[in-house]
């Protein structure tokens, strides 16, 4: 196994793999081993695995000793810089024609890469990204609690303005996309994946496979369950894409209402009310929002609990603020 320290240096004599798999990791040795095993179980075998250690307390190299695989390389940040920076470090070192990201707490079914490459062959030449569905597993129970499968038509830029649609571990991406769209935005505290999909969608077509090829594990220690980060990310995304959203008033209204619910859940009722009033001015009906405004005044503690329980998807008692 070749080990490089954040430089992104590669062996110029090595053959170029078809796919670069990038796995950022931080203090999760057991899930990391599961993620790597799912890559090594792929039916498509022409790939490299770039594990990017984002400042883990214990050296990740020890967790990789059980994987004597020449396709596996380790890059490392001396201190924690965040998942977006770790993915970008992997991108700089990647040699493949296609790139797939895998979070260290997720895994893939064995046919994922092969099925997505085949879809690229069948899709129009300007297709830059192939996504699929996913199973969501609760680590508390070990059960599949949700299966999401995409349906026609394939998502476009306007669809992504309204929702993330698929997670970072799901798509296979043509490397040329990054030359056009740039890498992950490291200044965003969350929603970096949706931001990247939006930028890619400005230049490329998307295609999909109507199967669940990714397994997402929900355990309560990720950004999707961290409310403060989701609030900050939603604020930044709303500002970044405000001009685009303004051309679609119903979408802008929904995004304002979503940010309002995040504010209410995080205990910022005044900010939540202001967001709802902005949403009303852009067409959302009073009957959808009026009760929230009233309750946030007369029973703020109850209202906060109510919003957290009803406005966001719940999985085994965990609220997903996404």
N, C-alpha and C positions, 0 to 999 in steps of 0.2 A: 504494500500500500504506500503510495506517495503522499507525503505530508508537507504542505506549504503553509506558511504563516501569513495569510491575508494579502499576500502580494499578487495572487492570481497567476503566478508563474505556472507554465505548463511545459511539458516535455515536447518540444517541437518535433521529435522523431516519432512520437506515438501516432497511430492512425486516428483519424477523426471519427468519433462515434456518430451514429445517426441522431441520437437523442442525448441531451444532458439533463439529468435529474438533479435538482437542487433541493437539499433538505436543510433548512436552518434549524438550529437546536440550542436550547439553553436549559441545563439542569434537568434533563429528562432522559436518563440513560435507558430505562426499560422501554418506554414508548419508542425511543429512537431505534432500538434494536428491532422492534416490531415493524416500524416503517421501512427500515432497510431490508428486512426479510421479505416484505411484500414486493419490493422492487426486484430483488434477486429471484423471486418466484415468477416474474413476468415471462410470458410466452415469447415476447420480443426481447432479444438478448443483446442487441447492438446499442449499448448505452454506456454512459459514465455516470457515476454517482458522486456528486460534490456535497459533502457534509460540511456545513459552515457552523463552527462553534462560536456562538455569540456570547463570549465571556463567561462560560460556565465556571462554577466554583471548583469542580473536579475535572481534570483533563478528560475530554471526550475520547482521546486516543485509546484509553483503557477500555471504554465500552465497545470500541471497534476491533479489539483484538480477536474477537470470535468470527470476524469476517475477512479471511485471507483472500481478497479479491482484487486483482489488478485494476479493475474498473472503478475502484473506490478511492477517492482522494479526500483529504481533510484540509480545510482552510480554517483559520482561527482569527477572531478578534481578541485582542488583549483585554478589552473591557466591553461591557454590554452596550450595544448600539441600536438594538431593536431589530425586529424581524425583517422590515423593509431593507435596512442596510445589509443584513446578512444575505438576503436574496440577491441584492445587487452585487455583493461580493462574489457570489456564485455565478451571476451572469457574466461578470468580467472574466472569469476563468473558464467559462463554458466553451466547448469546442463543437458541440452538436449542431445539426441543421434545425433541430427542434428542441424546445425547452419545456420541461414539466417541473412544476414546483410541488413539493410534498411536505406538509407540515409534520413535525416530528411526532405529533400525537394522532396522526391519521394513517391510513393504509389504503392500498389499492387491491382490487381483485386481479387475478393473474392475467386476464386478457386485455387489461386497460390500454396499454401502449399499442399493442398490435391492432386493436379495434380502431383506435383513434388515427393511427397512421393510414389504415385502409380507408377511413372516411376522408382524409385529405386527398387521397388518390381519386376518389369518386366526386369530390366537391369542385366547384369552379376554381380557376387558377388564382383568383384574388382572395381566396379564403385564408385567413391568417390564424384562426383559432378554432379548435374543435373541443366542445365541452360535452359533458354527459350528466347523468343523474348521480345521486349519492344516497347511501343509507346513513342514517344518524343513529348512533349507538350511545346509550347512557352507560357510562362506566359504573354508576351506582348499582345498576341492576344487571348489566351485561346484555340487555335486550335491545333489539332494533326497535326504536320508538317512532321512526318516521322514515319513509322512503320517498325521495323526490326524483321524478323522471321527467325530463323535458318533453315538450310537445310542440308541434308546428305552430307558427313558423319560427325559424331561428331568431334569437334576439338580435335587436339592432340598437343603435346609439340611444334612441328615445326610450326604449325599454329599460336600459341600464340607468337612465336618469331617475327612474322611479324605484329601482330595487337592485340589489347585488346579483341576484339570480343564481349564481354558482360560486363556490368557494375557491380559494387559492389552490387547493390540492386537486381540483377537478380537470382543468383544461390541458391540452397539449397545444403549444404555441409555436408558430413558425418564427425562427430566430430573426428574420427580416423585420418582424413587427417592432422590435425594440429600436431599430434604427429610425423608424418613422415616429414612434410614440415616446421614446425614452424609457428609462427604467422605472422602478417603483419610486414614488414621491416620499422621501424619508422624512419630510417635515410633517406629514399627516400622522396624528396619533392613532388612527384606525381607518378602516375602509380603504386601505391602500390598494387592495385587490380590485374593488369596484372602480376606483379612480383609474387604474391601469386598463381595465377592460373598456372603459369609456374612451380613453385615448387611443387604444387600438381600434375600436369600432369607428373612429373617425376616418380610418384609412383602409380597413379590411372588412371583408365579410366574415361572419361566424357560421359554423355548422355544428351539428350536435348528433349524439348517439342516444336513442331513447332507452337507455339502460342505466342502472345504478352501478358505476364502475369504481366509485370511491367510497370508502367507509370513514365517516367522520366520528370522532369520539368526543362526547360532551362530558366534561368533568368539573366545570366550574372554575377553572384556572386559565381561561383564555379570554381574549379581548371581547368576544361576543357576549360574555357574561359579566364584564367589568363596566359598570354603568358610567363612571366618570370619564373613561376613555371614549365610550360611545357618544357621550354628550359632546365632548371636544371634537371628535371626528365628524359628527353630523354638522356642527357649526361650520367647520372648515370646508366641508364638501358643499354645503349650501352656498357659502361665499364663492367658492371656486367655480361652481357651475350655475351661478345665479342668472347670468345672461342667457344660457341655454334653457334653463327652467322657465324663464320669463316668457319665452316663446310658446310655452305650453302651460298656461295658467292653472289647469286642473292638477298637473303634476307638481307645480310649485306649491299649490295649496296643500296637497297631501304631504309634501316634504316638510312644510312648515308645521302641519299638524303632528307629524311624527316627532319633530324636534320638540314640540310642546310637550308631548307625552314623556319624552326623555327628561325634560326639565322638571315636570311634575314628579316623576319617580325619583329624581335626584334631590328633591326638596327645594327647588327654585320656582315657586308658584308664580311669582310676579313675571318672570321671564316666560313661563309657560302661557300665561294669559296674553302677554303681548304677541307671542307667536300665533296663538289662536285667533286673535283679532286680525292679524295680517292674513291668515288663511281665510277668514270670513270675507275680507275685502277682495279675495281672489276666487270666490265662488263657492266655498264649502257652505253647506246649509247650517243655519243656526241650530236646528234640532240635533245635529251631530256633535255640536261643540258646546252649546249653551250650558248643559248640565255640568261640564267640567269647570267652566268659569265660575259658576255658582258654588259648586262644592269646594273648590280651592279657596274660596273666601270663608265659607261658614264652617267647614270641617276639613281643614288642610291635612291633618294626620290621617284621617280615614280616607280621604281622597288619594293621598300618596300611596297607601296600601292598595286601594282599589285599582289604580292605574297600573301599578307593578304587576298585579295579578291578572288583569284583564286585557291590557293593551299590548302585551308582549307574549310571544310563544313560550309556554312552560314545558320543560322536559324534566321529569322526575324532581319537581320542586325547584328547578333552576330556571330563572327567567333569562331568555335570550334577547338581549336588547339590540336586535338587528332587523 
